[in-house]
């Protein structure tokens, strides 16, 4: 049984189960450990040191269990296709302890850890950085629930060399196999079950696995990429902080100078993180690499002291590598007068804290990236970089949106930026309501009440709005030209809160009314009620409006000088109580 500890979940870049032409199979711990690179020891760790607790097994006399374990180590190093080596540092009084940087093997003769499971014959605890590089591994054998022997397995007697050989597969980075082909037809060492058999030799699947992780002629020590041929030069480190450089097969797709890490600003979704080919991503979200001088570095990067986070346990590799400016997503992350802008590194654009590139601020007209402080000219307007609307200038004229933009030397980047939104121009046309009104009232009115109107409403208004189109240098209910300013008073036909001219009539000519008002309490000059007689609201049935109704024989509004000429003051043949229309 193999267990592992990795504090930072990382991206699984590829399946760890591999098949060659003859269908031999193996699996590495990478698939279950979520590391960015393969789970293995570094070339710089060779030979891998280990010690065995001096107590050995209570079931075995003499030191034959120590010999059996050493034989198992030697078996894994034997294939010609691997450079794997190990070194026995002798017996020790030390025992299993995670995080001490020591590689110990021991027997547990009492208090077998319940989390391991009583049926577990043994377990291995490799510890590794996020890159997959091992820095410690311990193996514990179950002396509580099983008997041990070095003479070959029998019922309930586990063969030391057989079990050690399997657990060392985990110690070096291989995972269990449970498929029928591996376990029952090929009987490989890394089969995850043991039925009491003795297996002291590697099968082809096992050899393929160990040679994949530690291939002969590859993963050599290096200074720069120049020593690595088709590989890349990366960093390895032990718990003491000692850094060495080794060649490795490329893992990610990003080259030195490229953007890396959580460049999409989605911390909860590691699956879209960008991984460096050499696994060396700076805090500035740029891929770095070992260097001896600036000539080893991409365009716009310099060779200096850099740091790469190995995990969230505080392990940081410090070495001489290529560096660039600090990465950013908004101006607030930059100091010293710098802005978050576009910066070319190598053959790509990245987002970094830089000195202002041009002079154009957000929303200013621009013709090229170099016109703007941020280096971003989008749709003819300068734009700053952002991660949400709060990073954009206040006032509602900008939205933080993702767009493709072009920068230095025609290099492009897909990024979030503060897109300028031009204000809506008032072309003299309002849509349904005059924007010169205050809460639906004419700004020229006093508290929305026309001094010449009844009950604070224009007879042609409905709750402060026109019931239909009316002239007011245009129309209210639909688009109309504005002859004054929206925000302040504008001409009115009569006297609102004080005398002022009107660009046109409101409901019609505002003239003294010789008829009756809608409520019988009009501020005009008409009589208190119609000639229809009866109550205050009685009118002739034919008197339908407050204007002269030509087909009504006794319409008082048809008096001389009002509407069309007619006779007023006569008796109606039929009266009714109702409201008249306009």
ZAMARGU-4260 file (C-alpha; in steps of 0.2 Angstrom, whole numbers, plus 5000, padded with zeros to 4 digits):
<rodrens>
0) 5000/5000/5000 | 5007/5017/4995 | 5002/5033/5003 | 5008/5051/4999 | 5006/5069/5005
5) 5004/5083/4994 | 4998/5100/5001 | 4994/5109/4984 | 4983/5100/4972 | 4990/5102/4954
10) 4985/5098/4937 | 4986/5081/4930 | 4993/5083/4913 | 4992/5066/4906 | 4987/5049/4911
15) 5000/5039/4920 | 4995/5022/4913 | 5007/5019/4899 | 5007/5005/4886 | 5021/5000/4874
20) 5020/4990/4858 | 5019/4973/4867 | 5005/4979/4878 | 5016/4979/4894 | 5009/4991/4906
25) 5014/5001/4922 | 5007/5015/4932 | 5015/5029/4941 | 5009/5038/4957 | 5007/5054/4947
30) 4989/5050/4943 | 4983/5048/4961 | 4994/5062/4968 | 4989/5077/4957 | 5007/5083/4954
35) 5013/5093/4939 | 5027/5082/4935 | 5031/5063/4937 | 5033/5056/4955 | 5051/5052/4956
40) 5068/5056/4964 | 5079/5068/4955 | 5095/5064/4947 | 5104/5075/4960 | 5098/5063/4973
45) 5107/5048/4966 | 5112/5037/4975 | 5096/5038/4985 | 5101/5035/5004 | 5091/5023/5015
50) 5093/5016/5033 | 5084/5001/5041 | 5079/5001/5060 | 5091/4990/5069 | 5077/4980/5078
55) 5073/4972/5061 | 5059/4959/5062 | 5054/4949/5078 | 5051/4934/5067 | 5068/4933/5059
60) 5084/4928/5067 | 5100/4935/5063 | 5102/4949/5050 | 5094/4940/5035 | 5080/4953/5034
65) 5092/4967/5031 | 5100/4957/5017 | 5084/4953/5009 | 5079/4972/5009 | 5096/4977/5002
70) 5094/4963/4988 | 5077/4971/4984 | 5085/4989/4982 | 5098/4981/4970 | 5085/4972/4960
75) 5077/4989/4955 | 5093/4997/4950 | 5099/4982/4939 | 5090/4985/4922 | 5102/4992/4910
80) 5089/5005/4904 | 5089/5014/4921 | 5101/5026/4930 | 5093/5022/4946 | 5105/5019/4961
85) 5103/5018/4980 | 5114/5018/4995 | 5113/5008/5011 | 5118/5019/5026 | 5117/5005/5038
90) 5106/5001/5053 | 5098/5015/5063 | 5089/5018/5079 | 5078/5030/5070 | 5061/5025/5065
95) 5047/5031/5054 | 5044/5050/5055 | 5036/5060/5041 | 5045/5076/5036 | 5062/5072/5044
100) 5070/5071/5027 | 5076/5053/5031 | 5072/5037/5022 | 5069/5024/5035 | 5062/5006/5034
105) 5056/4997/5050 | 5044/4984/5057 | 5029/4988/5068 | 5027/4975/5081 | 5013/4983/5091
110) 4999/4996/5088 | 4998/4994/5069 | 4991/5011/5063 | 4972/5008/5060 | 4972/5020/5046
115) 4983/5008/5036 | 4970/4994/5038 | 4973/4978/5047 | 4975/4968/5031 | 4989/4979/5024
120) 5005/4969/5024 | 5016/4985/5023 | 5014/5003/5017 | 5025/5017/5010 | 5024/5035/5013
125) 5033/5045/4999 | 5033/5064/5001 | 5036/5075/4987 | 5034/5093/4981 | 5021/5099/4969
130) 5032/5096/4954 | 5032/5077/4959 | 5050/5077/4965 | 5052/5065/4980 | 5061/5072/4995
135) 5058/5058/5008 | 5050/5040/5008 | 5048/5028/5022 | 5042/5010/5022 | 5034/5001/5037
140) 5031/4982/5038 | 5016/4974/5048 | 5023/4964/5061 | 5007/4964/5071 | 4995/4954/5059
145) 5008/4944/5049 | 5023/4933/5052 | 5039/4936/5042 | 5052/4925/5034 | 5067/4926/5022
150) 5065/4908/5016 | 5051/4911/5004 | 5032/4914/5007 | 5020/4902/5015 | 5003/4904/5022
155) 5003/4919/5034 | 5022/4920/5032 | 5027/4935/5021 | 5043/4934/5012 | 5053/4949/5016
160) 5062/4952/4999 | 5045/4949/4990 | 5036/4962/5000 | 5051/4974/5000 | 5052/4973/4981
165) 5034/4978/4979 | 5035/4992/4992 | 5051/4999/4984 | 5041/5001/4968 | 5031/5014/4977
170) 5047/5021/4985 | 5053/5025/4968 | 5037/5031/4961 | 5027/5017/4954 | 5008/5013/4958
175) 4999/4997/4961 | 4991/4987/4947 | 4975/4978/4949 | 4970/4972/4931 | 4969/4953/4928
180) 4982/4954/4914 | 4996/4961/4926 | 4991/4952/4941 | 4986/4934/4935 | 4994/4932/4918
185) 5010/4942/4920 | 5011/4941/4939 | 5021/4958/4940 | 5029/4964/4955 | 5018/4979/4956
190) 5002/4969/4957 | 4992/4977/4971 | 4988/4960/4979 | 4998/4946/4986 | 4992/4928/4989
195) 5007/4922/4999 | 5018/4920/4984 | 5036/4923/4982 | 5041/4936/4969 | 5060/4942/4969
200) 5062/4946/4951 | 5055/4961/4940 | 5044/4957/4926 | 5044/4967/4909 | 5030/4979/4915
205) 5040/4983/4931 | 5056/4986/4921 | 5047/4997/4908 | 5040/5008/4923 | 5057/5010/4932
210) 5066/5014/4915 | 5052/5027/4911 | 5055/5036/4928 | 5074/5034/4927 | 5079/5032/4909
215) 5098/5029/4906 | 5106/5043/4897 | 5093/5056/4902 | 5089/5067/4917 | 5108/5072/4918
220) 5114/5086/4929 | 5114/5103/4920 | 5118/5121/4921 | 5107/5128/4907 | 5096/5120/4894
225) 5111/5119/4882 | 5116/5103/4892 | 5100/5094/4890 | 5098/5091/4871 | 5079/5087/4869
230) 5076/5089/4887 | 5074/5105/4898 | 5085/5111/4913 | 5075/5111/4929 | 5078/5113/4948
235) 5078/5099/4961 | 5080/5103/4980 | 5081/5093/4996 | 5073/5098/5013 | 5089/5107/5018
240) 5086/5119/5003 | 5101/5113/4993 | 5097/5116/4974 | 5104/5107/4960 | 5099/5107/4941
245) 5094/5092/4931 | 5088/5088/4914 | 5070/5082/4912 | 5057/5079/4899 | 5046/5094/4896
250) 5030/5093/4906 | 5020/5108/4902 | 5018/5118/4887 | 5024/5136/4892 | 5042/5140/4888
255) 5053/5152/4898 | 5046/5170/4897 | 5028/5163/4894 | 5014/5166/4906 | 5011/5152/4918
260) 5000/5147/4934 | 4983/5154/4937 | 4983/5167/4923 | 4965/5165/4921 | 4962/5171/4938
265) 4952/5156/4943 | 4960/5150/4959 | 4947/5137/4962 | 4950/5129/4945 | 4967/5122/4944
270) 4963/5113/4928 | 4965/5128/4918 | 4982/5133/4925 | 4996/5135/4913 | 5011/5124/4917
275) 5029/5128/4912 | 5039/5115/4902 | 5052/5114/4916 | 5039/5117/4930 | 5048/5133/4935
280) 5034/5146/4937 | 5039/5163/4946 | 5027/5172/4957 | 5026/5185/4943 | 5017/5171/4933
285) 5031/5170/4921 | 5041/5154/4917 | 5059/5155/4921 | 5074/5144/4919 | 5092/5143/4926
290) 5104/5155/4918 | 5122/5160/4920 | 5120/5177/4911 | 5106/5188/4903 | 5111/5181/4886
295) 5103/5165/4892 | 5086/5173/4895 | 5072/5177/4883 | 5069/5195/4877 | 5066/5208/4891
300) 5071/5196/4905 | 5087/5197/4915 | 5097/5184/4924 | 5096/5186/4943 | 5091/5178/4959
305) 5074/5171/4958 | 5063/5160/4969 | 5051/5146/4964 | 5038/5140/4977 | 5039/5121/4978
310) 5023/5118/4989 | 5013/5127/5002 | 5024/5120/5016 | 5036/5134/5014 | 5048/5125/5003
315) 5055/5138/4991 | 5070/5135/4978 | 5081/5150/4977 | 5093/5150/4962 | 5100/5161/4948
320) 5087/5162/4934 | 5078/5173/4922 | 5067/5186/4929 | 5054/5199/4923 | 5043/5212/4931
325) 5030/5207/4944 | 5014/5201/4936 | 4997/5209/4939 | 4979/5210/4934 | 4975/5228/4940
330) 4983/5244/4943 | 4981/5243/4962 | 4994/5229/4963 | 5007/5240/4956 | 5017/5253/4966
335) 5030/5267/4963 | 5020/5275/4949 | 5019/5259/4939 | 5004/5253/4930 | 4997/5236/4926
340) 5001/5235/4908 | 5006/5224/4893 | 5024/5219/4893 | 5032/5208/4880 | 5043/5194/4886
345) 5051/5183/4873 | 5038/5180/4860 | 5023/5184/4870 | 5014/5198/4879 | 5011/5197/4897
350) 5003/5207/4911 | 5015/5216/4922 | 5019/5231/4933 | 5028/5243/4921 | 5032/5261/4919
355) 5018/5270/4909 | 5020/5266/4891 | 5010/5280/4883 | 5001/5295/4890 | 4983/5291/4886
360) 4971/5287/4901 | 4956/5276/4901 | 4944/5281/4888 | 4956/5293/4879 | 4956/5291/4860
365) 4971/5281/4853 | 4978/5274/4837 | 4991/5262/4844 | 4996/5252/4859 | 5010/5265/4862
370) 4997/5279/4864 | 4991/5272/4881 | 4998/5271/4898 | 4993/5253/4899 | 4999/5248/4882
375) 4981/5243/4878 | 4972/5252/4864 | 4955/5244/4861 | 4942/5250/4848 | 4951/5267/4847
380) 4951/5270/4866 | 4964/5267/4879 | 4959/5254/4892 | 4967/5248/4908 | 4968/5230/4914
385) 4956/5223/4926 | 4949/5208/4935 | 4932/5215/4939 | 4922/5231/4937 | 4929/5238/4953
390) 4946/5239/4945 | 4939/5251/4932 | 4937/5270/4934 | 4921/5275/4943 | 4906/5283/4935
395) 4899/5269/4925 | 4907/5272/4909 | 4918/5256/4909 | 4915/5238/4909 | 4928/5225/4913
400) 4927/5213/4899 | 4938/5200/4890 | 4944/5204/4873 | 4959/5200/4862 | 4971/5215/4860
405) 4987/5218/4850 | 5003/5225/4858 | 5021/5227/4854 | 5027/5220/4837 | 5010/5214/4833
410) 5010/5201/4848 | 4992/5197/4854 | 4985/5193/4871 | 4967/5188/4877 | 4964/5198/4893
415) 4951/5207/4903 | 4951/5226/4901 | 4941/5241/4905 | 4931/5244/4889 | 4925/5262/4887
420) 4906/5264/4885 | 4902/5281/4877 | 4888/5291/4885 | 4871/5291/4876 | 4869/5308/4867
425) 4853/5317/4868 | 4849/5321/4850 | 4834/5332/4855 | 4823/5316/4856 | 4816/5309/4872
430) 4808/5292/4873 | 4791/5293/4880 | 4796/5305/4894 | 4804/5321/4894 | 4821/5320/4902
435) 4819/5338/4907 | 4805/5332/4919 | 4809/5329/4937 | 4801/5312/4942 | 4788/5314/4928
440) 4785/5332/4930 | 4791/5347/4920 | 4806/5355/4928 | 4797/5371/4925 | 4783/5366/4936
445) 4782/5370/4954 | 4782/5353/4963 | 4774/5346/4948 | 4759/5357/4949 | 4754/5368/4935
450) 4747/5384/4943 | 4734/5384/4929 | 4730/5366/4931 | 4717/5357/4942 | 4723/5345/4957
455) 4741/5347/4952 | 4739/5338/4935 | 4737/5345/4918 | 4720/5340/4911 | 4730/5332/4897
460) 4742/5323/4909 | 4740/5307/4918 | 4748/5308/4935 | 4761/5320/4928 | 4763/5312/4911
465) 4754/5316/4895 | 4740/5304/4891 | 4745/5305/4873 | 4756/5316/4862 | 4755/5334/4865
470) 4766/5349/4858 | 4780/5354/4870 | 4793/5358/4857 | 4789/5340/4852 | 4779/5327/4861
475) 4780/5319/4878 | 4773/5302/4875 | 4785/5299/4861 | 4801/5306/4855 | 4801/5325/4854
480) 4814/5339/4852 | 4820/5348/4868 | 4820/5366/4865 | 4828/5369/4882 | 4839/5359/4894
485) 4833/5343/4902 | 4841/5346/4918 | 4834/5363/4921 | 4818/5373/4917 | 4811/5374/4900
490) 4798/5385/4891 | 4780/5381/4896 | 4764/5387/4888 | 4757/5396/4904 | 4762/5401/4921
495) 4769/5386/4930 | 4779/5391/4946 | 4781/5408/4939 | 4778/5415/4922 | 4788/5408/4908
500) 4786/5406/4889 | 4781/5389/4882 | 4787/5382/4865 | 4770/5377/4861 | 4753/5373/4869
505) 4751/5359/4882 | 4734/5351/4879 | 4728/5365/4867 | 4727/5384/4869 | 4726/5389/4888
510) 4712/5402/4888 | 4699/5407/4900 | 4686/5394/4901 | 4668/5399/4900 | 4662/5382/4903
515) 4664/5371/4918 | 4680/5362/4925 | 4681/5343/4928 | 4678/5345/4947 | 4668/5361/4947
520) 4683/5370/4955 | 4693/5376/4941 | 4705/5391/4943 | 4699/5397/4926 | 4684/5409/4922
525) 4670/5398/4917 | 4654/5395/4926 | 4652/5383/4940 | 4641/5371/4930 | 4634/5368/4913
530) 4617/5374/4908 | 4610/5356/4908 | 4603/5360/4925 | 4601/5348/4939 | 4616/5344/4950
535) 4634/5350/4948 | 4639/5335/4937 | 4623/5335/4927 | 4626/5339/4909 | 4617/5338/4892
540) 4619/5320/4885 | 4625/5328/4869 | 4638/5338/4878 | 4653/5326/4877 | 4668/5337/4879
545) 4674/5353/4886 | 4675/5361/4869 | 4660/5366/4858 | 4651/5350/4852 | 4643/5356/4836
550) 4629/5343/4837 | 4623/5348/4854 | 4609/5361/4854 | 4613/5367/4871 | 4632/5366/4873
555) 4638/5381/4884 | 4655/5380/4876 | 4647/5385/4860 | 4644/5403/4866 | 4651/5416/4854
560) 4670/5417/4854 | 4673/5400/4861 | 4674/5386/4849 | 4661/5387/4835 | 4647/5400/4836
565) 4631/5393/4843 | 4617/5397/4856 | 4620/5394/4874 | 4609/5394/4889 | 4595/5383/4882
570) 4587/5368/4891 | 4593/5351/4887 | 4581/5338/4882 | 4591/5324/4891 | 4604/5326/4905
575) 4615/5314/4913 | 4628/5313/4927 | 4645/5309/4920 | 4663/5315/4917 | 4665/5322/4900
580) 4680/5318/4889 | 4694/5329/4883
</rodrens>
